[in-house]
């Protein structure tokens, strides 16, 4: 006789008791867009809002995974429970994550207060999986004090991480032209903390000067956050404690200024909008083969109506 699969309430209760297997199953339900997702969200939401979400982004090769692993070590030394969502490119064959950051963070594998999950983008162009907001909710409810979201780093669209994070770290490295690229990509506006990794290489000081000059050009009102620049050598752990300290200072500033509430409200607004648009698109897909759509197209072609009125008619039919 096979064992009964746990219900969603059981999974949520176990996840809140920090059972890693239950956390994994809940995130799998999220990634698979399970029909149980509404029930999962309803049960998790009352237990969320405590975790500090830290986004880590930057161009490929700057050492994001190494920096993330080193930051986990620093946060655990402070006694904090840490979750990591490593959002990887998708395999074109299986749809699964390609890079497998869990493999590169094996030093934390036996720590019960660290949960690491690689998530596939599954074709999502912004550097984040569409399921990221719900996965963050799972880890938040499971008692993580800090959740690190490491993005793919796919170019200008990687700044999407700022929409999911309370604090955004932008990693750069000397000799890669990252300073100029940051300005082009608009990352200067979304970065709360800039980290120059591999600072033992030539050009680190020059990169810092260039970055400082560009930040100085950005308008900043009274009481605005001044983005610090920290040099690190993540593979050796150098400078990582300062990064962790700056993250905490930024959280304290956000709480005092009210910015934390503003960012989280914006994040939930975007999530609600995405869910609503997805639902409308799903309903619209049922009409795409409907004769009404063909009929409206014929009316537009004949000049009997215009495409905006036709669209209004179609929306009313949804």
N, C-alpha and C positions, 0 to 999 in steps of 0.2 A: 504494500500500500504506500503510495507516494505521500510525502509530507505536504501539508496544506501551505500554500503561499501566504505570507503575512498580508493582512489588509493594509490599506494606506494609513489608517490611524495607528496601527501597530508599527509600521515603518517609521512614521513621524515620531512616535513615542521613543522608539529605540534610537533614532538619530539624535534626539534631544538628550538621550543618555550617552551620547558620544560613541555609538556603535558604528564603526567604519563601514561595515558591510551594508547597513541600512542606508547610510549616507550615499554610498555608491549606487544602490538600487534606486533611490529617489532621483539622483542626477541622471541615471539612465532613462527613467520615465520622462524626465524633462527633455533630454536629447532626442528621444524617440517620438516626442509630441504625443504621448500616450493619452487616450481618452480619460485617464484618471488625473490628468494634469490640473484640472479645475479643483478637484478635491484636494490634491497635494497643496496647491497654492492657498486654498481656504484654511487649511489646518496649520500651515507654516507661518502665514503672515502675522498672526498675533504674537509670535515669538521672535520677531525680527526687529532690526533697527539699532542693534548694539554694536555690530562689527564695524571696524574702520576698513573701508575698501580702498586699497592702494593699487593704482594702475601702473604698470611698468612697460614702457614702450621705447622704441628706438630702432635704428636701422639694423639689418642683419649683420652680425659680426661684431657688435659692440659689447657682447658678453651679457645678454639679458638673463639667460638661464643661470650662469655662474653667479651673477649679482643677486638673483632671486634666491638661490640656495644660500648664499652668504648672509642675506638679509633674514632668512628664516632662522639661521643660527643665532644672529644677534637678538631677534625678537624672542626666541625661546630662552635665551639667557636672562631676559627680563620677566620670564615666567608667563609669557603670553601664549595662548593657543592659536595656531596659525593654519589657515587654509590657503591652498595654492590652486588657482585655475590657470593652467598653461594652455593657451589657445593656439593650436598648431594648424598648419596647412592640412587640407584633406587629401587622403589618398584618392586618386581618380578611379581606383578599382573597388575599394571597400567602403570609401567614405569615412574611414577612420583616421585618427591623428597620425601623422607621419613621423614627427620629430621625437615624440615619446620623452617628454621632460622628466617623467618619473624615473626613467633609467639614469638620467644625469643628476638626480637628487637622491641617490641611494643612501647617502649618509643619514637621511632623515626617515628612511623606510621603517625603522623599528620604533620610532617615536610615536606613541599613541596620541600625542597632542599636536601632531602635524598631519594634515590630510592633503594629499597631492592628487590632482586629477588633470589629465590631458584631455582637452576637448577639441574636436575637429571643427573647423570653420564651415565645412560642408558647402563650399562655394560662396559663402558670405564674403563680400568684398571689403568690409570695413575693418578687417583684422580681428574681429570678435565673432564668436558663434552667436547665432540668433538666440540660443538658449541660455546665454550668459546671465541675464537678469534673474532667471528662475534658479539657476545653479547657485548664484550668490545668495539667494533667499534660503536655499537648503543649508549652506555652510553657516550662514548667520544664525539660523534657528538651531543648528547643531552646536552652538557655543563657541565658535571661533571669535577671538578678540580682534584679529587682523586677518583680512583676506587679500592676498596678493594676486592680481590678475596680470599675467604676462602675455603680451600680444605677439602676433606673428611678426609684425614689423614689415609691412608690405608697401611702404611709401606714404604718400600724403594722407591716405584714408586711415592710417593707423591712429590718427588723433581721435578716432571714435572712442577710444578707451576713456577719454576724459568724461564722456557722457555716462559712464558706468562707475566711475571712481569718485571717492571723496577727495583723494589726493593723487595727483598724477606725477610720476617720476619719468623724466626723459633722459635716457642714457645716450651719451655720445662717446666717441673715442678719437684720439689724436690721429691725424694723418688720413682721415677718411672724408674730409670735407663736410663733416656733420654740421658745423656751425652754419654754413651757408644753406645747407639742405634744410636745417631746422627753420630758418627764416622763410624759405620758399614754401615749406609745407604748412606754415602757420602754427607750428608746434610751440613757438615762443609764447603764444597766447594761452595755450592750454596747460603748459608745464607749470607745476607748483614747485618743483625741485629739479634742478639739473645736476646730473651726475656724469662727470668725465671719468669713465672707466679706462683701465690700462694706462693710468697716469704715470707709470714708470717709463713710458715710451717718449721719444723725442716729440716735441710739439704740443705737449699737454698744457704748458703755460700759455702758449700762443692761442690754443683753442679756448682756454679760459678767458683770455683778454678779448678775443673776438666776440665770444658769447656775452661777456659783460657789457661790451660796447653796444651790442644789439639790444640787450635788455634795457639799457639806459635810454634808448630811443623810444621805448614804449611808454605811453602816458600812464601815470599812476596817480590816483586821487589820494587824498588824505586818509590815512588808516588802511590803505591798500596793502596787500601782501607783497613783500619784496622777495622775489624768487632767489633762494640761495644757490650757489654753485659749489659742489663738493667733488673733490678729486678722490678716486678710489683705485685700488688694485684688487678687484674682487677675488681673484684666484688665491690671493694671500690673505684676504680679509681686511686689508688696509683701508681705513676710511669708512667701513661699513657701519660701525657704531655711531659715527657722526650722522650718517644717512638716517639711521633709525631714530636718532634724537631729533633731527630736523622734521621727520614725519610727525613725531609727537607734538612738536612745537606748532606745526601747521594745523594739526587737529585742534589744539587748544585755541589758536587764533580763529578758526572757523566757528568754534562753539561760542566764543566771546562776541564775534561780529555778526552772528546769525547766518553766515555763509553756508554752514553745514546744512541747515534746514532748507535754504534756497536750492542747493545742489541736489539734495535728496528729493525735494518736491519735483524739480525738473526731471529727474531720473524716472520717477514714477509716472509723471505725465507722459513722457516719451514711451514708457512701457505700455500704458493704457492705450495710447494712440496706435502703437504697433499691433496690439492684440485686436483692436477694433478694425483697423485697415485689413488685417489678415482675414478676419471673419467676413468682411464685406467682399474681399477678393474671392473667398471661397464660394460665397453665394453667387457672385457674378459669373464664376466659372461654369455654374450650372446653366446660366442663360446664354453662354457664348455659342452654344450650338442650337439655341432656340430660334424658331422661325420669326419671333418678334424682333430679334436683332437684325436678321436679314431684311425684314420688312422696313425697319427704321433706316437701314443703309440705303435701301431703294428709294425711300422718301427724300433722303438727303441728295442722292444722285439726281433725282427728278426735280430738285429745287422746291419741293413742297414743304420742307422744313430745313432747319440748320442743325449742325452737329451738336450744339449746346442744348437745344430743345430736345433733340433725340436722346442725349445723355440723361437729361432730367426725366424723360419718360421711362428710360431703362432703370434708373435708380428707384423710381416709384414702384417698379415691378419687382424689385428685390425684396 
